[in-house]
Amino acid sequence: MRTALITGASRGIGRGIALELARQGYGLTVTSRSAEDLDALSATLSDAGAEKVIHHAADMADRDGAAAVADLHRDTFGTMDALILNAGVGTAAPLETTPAYRVDKSLHVNFTSPFLMVQHALPMLRTAAAANPRRGTRVIALASITGVYPEAGLAVYGASKAALISLVEALNAEESGRGVMATAIAPAFVDTDMAAWATGTVPADTMITVADTVAVVRMLLGLGPTTSITKIVMSRSGTAGFAA
């Protein structure tokens, strides 16, 4: 049985990925901040075909959250075939007026927590890759196009996602030779609750769909161990490709 750990799994892109992997028969560890949401999600994933589902409510702003979730996965499954780093927070404000606490939270949730999760997951990912060298294992992080092309008003968010992209690229450089490949997906606005604040200027029907984002994840998980794609930028149709 292949297994995956998915952060930020209760809604939006994370939920879409969790449903896709459930249909493929993965054993899943899912996490978000709401235990109630996770109870409902776990039942849905089991009905969709997941071999086994466990969940743990954790705030990724808490330094101990990543360790607790990774330890639960290890104790239940032993190894890990895919780590999906989807949990994140958004921050939109000019540099001049952005308070320090929002900088700290954005960097912790969008960068430090994924860093810690990778550290705890690596032994499991390596073990699974060694056991199945024809497939290898994958780390997939949901970043943002603003981490590639900076945008006014999104400096802190973009900087935290740029750090995440750099982390993923370094991880791939260090671990892909052992069969652990890593990719950052950097989309423009995706039609989720997190992007609802922008619909006044970017209509929801022009945003990238969750389904298209999940399709990219499906493709990455289907690749063999000799192929690494460290970064995929997804832009909205009708734009120059450099803006959220």
C-alpha positions as YAML, in Angstrom:
chain: A
units: angstrom
residues:
- id: 1
  name: MET
  ca: [0.00, 0.00, 0.00]
- id: 2
  name: ARG
  ca: [1.30, 3.43, -0.94]
- id: 3
  name: THR
  ca: [0.88, 6.10, 1.72]
- id: 4
  name: ALA
  ca: [0.80, 9.89, 1.78]
- id: 5
  name: LEU
  ca: [0.69, 12.68, 4.33]
- id: 6
  name: ILE
  ca: [-1.26, 15.80, 3.32]
- id: 7
  name: THR
  ca: [-1.23, 19.07, 5.27]
- id: 8
  name: GLY
  ca: [-4.06, 21.59, 4.91]
- id: 9
  name: ALA
  ca: [-6.25, 18.72, 3.73]
- id: 10
  name: SER
  ca: [-9.73, 19.77, 4.83]
- id: 11
  name: ARG
  ca: [-10.55, 22.19, 2.02]
- id: 12
  name: GLY
  ca: [-9.49, 23.63, -1.32]
- id: 13
  name: ILE
  ca: [-6.46, 22.17, -3.05]
- id: 14
  name: GLY
  ca: [-5.55, 19.92, -0.13]
- id: 15
  name: ARG
  ca: [-8.98, 18.33, -0.09]
- id: 16
  name: GLY
  ca: [-8.86, 17.83, -3.86]
- id: 17
  name: ILE
  ca: [-5.49, 16.08, -3.61]
- id: 18
  name: ALA
  ca: [-6.67, 13.93, -0.71]
- id: 19
  name: LEU
  ca: [-9.70, 12.77, -2.73]
- id: 20
  name: GLU
  ca: [-7.51, 11.96, -5.72]
- id: 21
  name: LEU
  ca: [-5.14, 9.84, -3.64]
- id: 22
  name: ALA
  ca: [-8.06, 8.14, -1.88]
- id: 23
  name: ARG
  ca: [-9.42, 7.08, -5.25]
- id: 24
  name: GLN
  ca: [-5.99, 5.61, -6.02]
- id: 25
  name: GLY
  ca: [-6.17, 3.53, -2.84]
- id: 26
  name: TYR
  ca: [-3.49, 5.30, -0.80]
- id: 27
  name: GLY
  ca: [-3.28, 5.05, 2.94]
- id: 28
  name: LEU
  ca: [-3.60, 8.65, 4.12]
- id: 29
  name: THR
  ca: [-2.62, 10.86, 7.01]
- id: 30
  name: VAL
  ca: [-4.49, 14.16, 6.80]
- id: 31
  name: THR
  ca: [-4.19, 17.24, 8.94]
- id: 32
  name: SER
  ca: [-5.75, 20.67, 9.31]
- id: 33
  name: ARG
  ca: [-6.63, 22.91, 12.23]
- id: 34
  name: SER
  ca: [-10.20, 21.63, 12.70]
- id: 35
  name: ALA
  ca: [-10.81, 18.20, 14.26]
- id: 36
  name: GLU
  ca: [-14.46, 18.39, 13.24]
- id: 37
  name: ASP
  ca: [-13.57, 19.00, 9.59]
- id: 38
  name: LEU
  ca: [-11.09, 16.11, 9.69]
- id: 39
  name: ASP
  ca: [-13.69, 13.71, 11.10]
- id: 40
  name: ALA
  ca: [-15.96, 14.42, 8.14]
- id: 41
  name: LEU
  ca: [-13.07, 14.35, 5.65]
- id: 42
  name: SER
  ca: [-11.80, 11.00, 6.89]
- id: 43
  name: ALA
  ca: [-15.19, 9.39, 6.31]
- id: 44
  name: THR
  ca: [-15.35, 10.89, 2.81]
- id: 45
  name: LEU
  ca: [-11.87, 9.63, 1.95]
- id: 46
  name: SER
  ca: [-12.64, 6.14, 3.18]
- id: 47
  name: ASP
  ca: [-15.80, 6.08, 1.06]
- id: 48
  name: ALA
  ca: [-13.74, 7.28, -1.93]
- id: 49
  name: GLY
  ca: [-11.42, 4.26, -1.66]
- id: 50
  name: ALA
  ca: [-8.58, 5.12, 0.71]
- id: 51
  name: GLU
  ca: [-7.05, 1.96, 2.15]
- id: 52
  name: LYS
  ca: [-6.72, 3.54, 5.60]
- id: 53
  name: VAL
  ca: [-7.21, 7.10, 6.85]
- id: 54
  name: ILE
  ca: [-5.86, 8.68, 10.02]
- id: 55
  name: HIS
  ca: [-6.09, 12.32, 10.99]
- id: 56
  name: HIS
  ca: [-4.69, 14.75, 13.49]
- id: 57
  name: ALA
  ca: [-5.72, 18.35, 14.07]
- id: 58
  name: ALA
  ca: [-2.66, 20.60, 14.23]
- id: 59
  name: ASP
  ca: [-1.90, 24.27, 13.74]
- id: 60
  name: MET
  ca: [1.11, 24.59, 11.44]
- id: 61
  name: ALA
  ca: [1.94, 27.83, 13.23]
- id: 62
  name: ASP
  ca: [2.82, 25.61, 16.21]
- id: 63
  name: ARG
  ca: [6.41, 24.37, 16.00]
- id: 64
  name: ASP
  ca: [5.42, 20.99, 17.46]
- id: 65
  name: GLY
  ca: [2.56, 20.44, 15.00]
- id: 66
  name: ALA
  ca: [4.68, 19.07, 12.16]
- id: 67
  name: ALA
  ca: [6.47, 16.59, 14.41]
- id: 68
  name: ALA
  ca: [3.22, 15.28, 15.90]
- id: 69
  name: VAL
  ca: [1.65, 14.63, 12.50]
- id: 70
  name: ALA
  ca: [4.79, 13.02, 11.05]
- id: 71
  name: ASP
  ca: [5.17, 10.80, 14.11]
- id: 72
  name: LEU
  ca: [1.55, 9.67, 13.82]
- id: 73
  name: HIS
  ca: [2.12, 8.71, 10.19]
- id: 74
  name: ARG
  ca: [5.30, 6.81, 11.06]
- id: 75
  name: ASP
  ca: [3.66, 4.93, 13.90]
- id: 76
  name: THR
  ca: [0.72, 3.94, 11.68]
- id: 77
  name: PHE
  ca: [2.30, 3.26, 8.29]
- id: 78
  name: GLY
  ca: [6.06, 3.05, 8.84]
- id: 79
  name: THR
  ca: [7.01, 4.54, 5.46]
- id: 80
  name: MET
  ca: [5.79, 7.36, 3.22]
- id: 81
  name: ASP
  ca: [5.44, 7.49, -0.57]
- id: 82
  name: ALA
  ca: [4.26, 11.09, -0.90]
- id: 83
  name: LEU
  ca: [4.43, 14.20, 1.27]
- id: 84
  name: ILE
  ca: [2.04, 16.94, 0.17]
- id: 85
  name: LEU
  ca: [2.84, 20.29, 1.78]
- id: 86
  name: ASN
  ca: [-0.32, 22.28, 1.20]
- id: 87
  name: ALA
  ca: [-1.00, 24.14, 4.46]
- id: 88
  name: GLY
  ca: [-0.38, 27.86, 4.16]
- id: 89
  name: VAL
  ca: [-1.55, 31.33, 5.09]
- id: 90
  name: GLY
  ca: [-2.02, 34.38, 2.91]
- id: 91
  name: THR
  ca: [-0.95, 37.92, 3.68]
- id: 92
  name: ALA
  ca: [-1.87, 40.89, 1.49]
- id: 93
  name: ALA
  ca: [-0.63, 44.35, 2.49]
- id: 94
  name: PRO
  ca: [1.91, 46.95, 1.41]
- id: 95
  name: LEU
  ca: [5.40, 46.57, 2.88]
- id: 96
  name: GLU
  ca: [5.05, 49.85, 4.77]
- id: 97
  name: THR
  ca: [2.02, 48.75, 6.77]
- id: 98
  name: THR
  ca: [2.63, 45.02, 7.26]
- id: 99
  name: PRO
  ca: [2.93, 44.28, 11.00]
- id: 100
  name: ALA
  ca: [5.80, 42.12, 12.21]
- id: 101
  name: TYR
  ca: [3.55, 39.44, 13.65]
- id: 102
  name: ARG
  ca: [2.12, 38.74, 10.18]
- id: 103
  name: VAL
  ca: [5.64, 38.38, 8.80]
- id: 104
  name: ASP
  ca: [6.49, 35.90, 11.55]
- id: 105
  name: LYS
  ca: [3.33, 33.84, 11.05]
- id: 106
  name: SER
  ca: [3.65, 33.78, 7.26]
- id: 107
  name: LEU
  ca: [7.27, 32.62, 7.39]
- id: 108
  name: HIS
  ca: [6.53, 29.99, 10.01]
- id: 109
  name: VAL
  ca: [3.47, 28.45, 8.36]
- id: 110
  name: ASN
  ca: [4.66, 28.77, 4.76]
- id: 111
  name: PHE
  ca: [8.34, 27.91, 5.25]
- id: 112
  name: THR
  ca: [9.47, 26.78, 8.71]
- id: 113
  name: SER
  ca: [6.68, 24.26, 9.21]
- id: 114
  name: PRO
  ca: [7.26, 22.61, 5.79]
- id: 115
  name: PHE
  ca: [11.00, 22.55, 6.57]
- id: 116
  name: LEU
  ca: [10.34, 20.73, 9.84]
- id: 117
  name: MET
  ca: [7.86, 18.37, 8.20]
- id: 118
  name: VAL
  ca: [10.44, 17.42, 5.57]
- id: 119
  name: GLN
  ca: [13.03, 16.74, 8.26]
- id: 120
  name: HIS
  ca: [10.68, 14.38, 10.09]
- id: 121
  name: ALA
  ca: [9.42, 12.71, 6.91]
- id: 122
  name: LEU
  ca: [12.75, 12.10, 5.17]
- id: 123
  name: PRO
  ca: [13.58, 8.78, 6.84]
- id: 124
  name: MET
  ca: [10.17, 7.41, 5.82]
- id: 125
  name: LEU
  ca: [10.48, 8.75, 2.27]
- id: 126
  name: ARG
  ca: [13.95, 7.24, 1.88]
- id: 127
  name: THR
  ca: [12.78, 3.86, 3.16]
- id: 128
  name: ALA
  ca: [9.85, 3.77, 0.75]
- id: 129
  name: ALA
  ca: [12.08, 4.85, -2.16]
- id: 130
  name: ALA
  ca: [14.60, 2.09, -1.38]
- id: 131
  name: ALA
  ca: [11.80, -0.47, -1.20]
- id: 132
  name: ASN
  ca: [10.37, 0.61, -4.57]
- id: 133
  name: PRO
  ca: [13.27, 1.94, -6.68]
- id: 134
  name: ARG
  ca: [11.22, 1.85, -9.90]
- id: 135
  name: ARG
  ca: [8.85, 4.47, -8.52]
- id: 136
  name: GLY
  ca: [10.68, 6.45, -5.85]
- id: 137
  name: THR
  ca: [8.90, 8.90, -3.58]
- id: 138
  name: ARG
  ca: [7.76, 12.50, -3.96]
- id: 139
  name: VAL
  ca: [7.55, 15.69, -1.95]
- id: 140
  name: ILE
  ca: [5.12, 18.18, -3.50]
- id: 141
  name: ALA
  ca: [4.77, 21.67, -2.04]
- id: 142
  name: LEU
  ca: [2.05, 24.13, -2.98]
- id: 143
  name: ALA
  ca: [3.82, 27.48, -3.38]
- id: 144
  name: SER
  ca: [2.65, 30.51, -5.39]
- id: 145
  name: ILE
  ca: [3.43, 32.34, -8.59]
- id: 146
  name: THR
  ca: [4.26, 35.32, -6.35]
- id: 147
  name: GLY
  ca: [7.23, 33.34, -5.08]
- id: 148
  name: VAL
  ca: [8.59, 33.40, -8.65]
- id: 149
  name: TYR
  ca: [7.36, 36.79, -9.90]
- id: 150
  name: PRO
  ca: [7.04, 39.36, -7.06]
- id: 151
  name: GLU
  ca: [3.84, 41.35, -6.92]
- id: 152
  name: ALA
  ca: [2.97, 44.63, -5.19]
- id: 153
  name: GLY
  ca: [0.95, 44.12, -2.04]
- id: 154
  name: LEU
  ca: [2.04, 40.49, -1.67]
- id: 155
  name: ALA
  ca: [5.65, 40.96, -0.60]
- id: 156
  name: VAL
  ca: [5.53, 38.91, 2.60]
- id: 157
  name: TYR
  ca: [3.43, 36.13, 1.09]
- id: 158
  name: GLY
  ca: [5.64, 35.99, -2.00]
- id: 159
  name: ALA
  ca: [8.84, 35.97, 0.05]
- id: 160
  name: SER
  ca: [7.61, 33.08, 2.19]
- id: 161
  name: LYS
  ca: [6.66, 31.10, -0.93]
- id: 162
  name: ALA
  ca: [10.00, 31.93, -2.59]
- id: 163
  name: ALA
  ca: [11.70, 30.43, 0.47]
- id: 164
  name: LEU
  ca: [9.51, 27.34, 0.12]
- id: 165
  name: ILE
  ca: [10.45, 26.98, -3.55]
- id: 166
  name: SER
  ca: [14.14, 27.27, -2.69]
- id: 167
  name: LEU
  ca: [13.71, 24.64, 0.04]
- id: 168
  name: VAL
  ca: [12.13, 22.23, -2.44]
- id: 169
  name: GLU
  ca: [14.87, 22.79, -5.02]
- id: 170
  name: ALA
  ca: [17.56, 22.17, -2.41]
- id: 171
  name: LEU
  ca: [15.75, 19.07, -1.18]
- id: 172
  name: ASN
  ca: [15.64, 17.69, -4.70]
- id: 173
  name: ALA
  ca: [19.36, 18.39, -5.16]
- id: 174
  name: GLU
  ca: [20.18, 16.54, -1.95]
- id: 175
  name: GLU
  ca: [17.76, 13.61, -2.12]
- id: 176
  name: SER
  ca: [16.74, 12.83, -5.70]
- id: 177
  name: GLY
  ca: [19.79, 10.59, -6.09]
- id: 178
  name: ARG
  ca: [18.26, 8.45, -3.32]
- id: 179
  name: GLY
  ca: [14.90, 8.35, -5.11]
- id: 180
  name: VAL
  ca: [13.20, 11.18, -3.18]
- id: 181
  name: MET
  ca: [12.15, 13.80, -5.73]
- id: 182
  name: ALA
  ca: [10.71, 17.20, -4.81]
- id: 183
  name: THR
  ca: [8.58, 19.70, -6.72]
- id: 184
  name: ALA
  ca: [7.08, 23.09, -5.91]
- id: 185
  name: ILE
  ca: [3.84, 23.95, -7.69]
- id: 186
  name: ALA
  ca: [3.51, 27.73, -8.04]
- id: 187
  name: PRO
  ca: [0.03, 28.66, -9.25]
- id: 188
  name: ALA
  ca: [-1.58, 32.01, -9.79]
- id: 189
  name: PHE
  ca: [-4.94, 32.53, -8.06]
- id: 190
  name: VAL
  ca: [-6.77, 29.23, -7.58]
- id: 191
  name: ASP
  ca: [-10.54, 29.30, -7.08]
- id: 192
  name: THR
  ca: [-10.61, 28.46, -3.37]
- id: 193
  name: ASP
  ca: [-11.74, 30.14, -0.15]
- id: 194
  name: MET
  ca: [-8.21, 31.47, 0.32]
- id: 195
  name: ALA
  ca: [-8.48, 33.50, -2.89]
- id: 196
  name: ALA
  ca: [-12.01, 34.77, -2.30]
- id: 197
  name: TRP
  ca: [-10.69, 38.19, -1.19]
- id: 198
  name: ALA
  ca: [-9.40, 38.83, -4.73]
- id: 199
  name: THR
  ca: [-12.59, 38.13, -6.66]
- id: 200
  name: GLY
  ca: [-13.36, 41.85, -6.89]
- id: 201
  name: THR
  ca: [-10.47, 42.27, -9.31]
- id: 202
  name: VAL
  ca: [-9.93, 38.67, -10.46]
- id: 203
  name: PRO
  ca: [-13.27, 36.96, -11.13]
- id: 204
  name: ALA
  ca: [-13.46, 33.42, -9.80]
- id: 205
  name: ASP
  ca: [-14.26, 32.01, -13.24]
- id: 206
  name: THR
  ca: [-10.87, 33.26, -14.51]
- id: 207
  name: MET
  ca: [-8.93, 31.59, -11.71]
- id: 208
  name: ILE
  ca: [-7.14, 28.26, -11.97]
- id: 209
  name: THR
  ca: [-9.36, 25.38, -10.88]
- id: 210
  name: VAL
  ca: [-8.61, 23.00, -8.04]
- id: 211
  name: ALA
  ca: [-9.11, 20.15, -10.52]
- id: 212
  name: ASP
  ca: [-6.31, 21.43, -12.76]
- id: 213
  name: THR
  ca: [-3.98, 21.77, -9.79]
- id: 214
  name: VAL
  ca: [-4.81, 18.22, -8.70]
- id: 215
  name: ALA
  ca: [-4.10, 17.03, -12.25]
- id: 216
  name: VAL
  ca: [-0.54, 18.37, -11.95]
- id: 217
  name: VAL
  ca: [-0.08, 16.47, -8.68]
- id: 218
  name: ARG
  ca: [-1.42, 13.31, -10.33]
- id: 219
  name: MET
  ca: [1.11, 13.70, -13.13]
- id: 220
  name: LEU
  ca: [4.02, 14.20, -10.75]
- id: 221
  name: LEU
  ca: [3.12, 11.13, -8.70]
- id: 222
  name: GLY
  ca: [3.03, 9.08, -11.88]
- id: 223
  name: LEU
  ca: [6.61, 9.92, -12.90]
- id: 224
  name: GLY
  ca: [9.49, 7.52, -12.47]
- id: 225
  name: PRO
  ca: [12.58, 8.08, -10.31]
- id: 226
  name: THR
  ca: [14.86, 9.30, -13.11]
- id: 227
  name: THR
  ca: [12.78, 12.44, -13.69]
- id: 228
  name: SER
  ca: [12.81, 15.48, -11.42]
- id: 229
  name: ILE
  ca: [10.73, 18.60, -12.00]
- id: 230
  name: THR
  ca: [11.67, 21.07, -9.31]
- id: 231
  name: LYS
  ca: [9.19, 23.84, -10.11]
- id: 232
  name: ILE
  ca: [5.96, 24.18, -12.08]
- id: 233
  name: VAL
  ca: [4.47, 27.65, -12.57]
- id: 234
  name: MET
  ca: [0.75, 27.69, -13.37]
- id: 235
  name: SER
  ca: [-0.51, 30.97, -14.81]
- id: 236
  name: ARG
  ca: [-4.04, 32.11, -15.58]
- id: 237
  name: SER
  ca: [-5.10, 32.10, -19.21]
- id: 238
  name: GLY
  ca: [-5.47, 35.56, -20.71]
- id: 239
  name: THR
  ca: [-2.58, 37.02, -18.69]
- id: 240
  name: ALA
  ca: [1.07, 37.57, -19.57]
- id: 241
  name: GLY
  ca: [1.91, 34.74, -17.18]
- id: 242
  name: PHE
  ca: [3.76, 36.78, -14.57]
- id: 243
  name: ALA
  ca: [0.98, 37.88, -12.22]
- id: 244
  name: ALA
  ca: [-1.24, 36.20, -9.66]
...
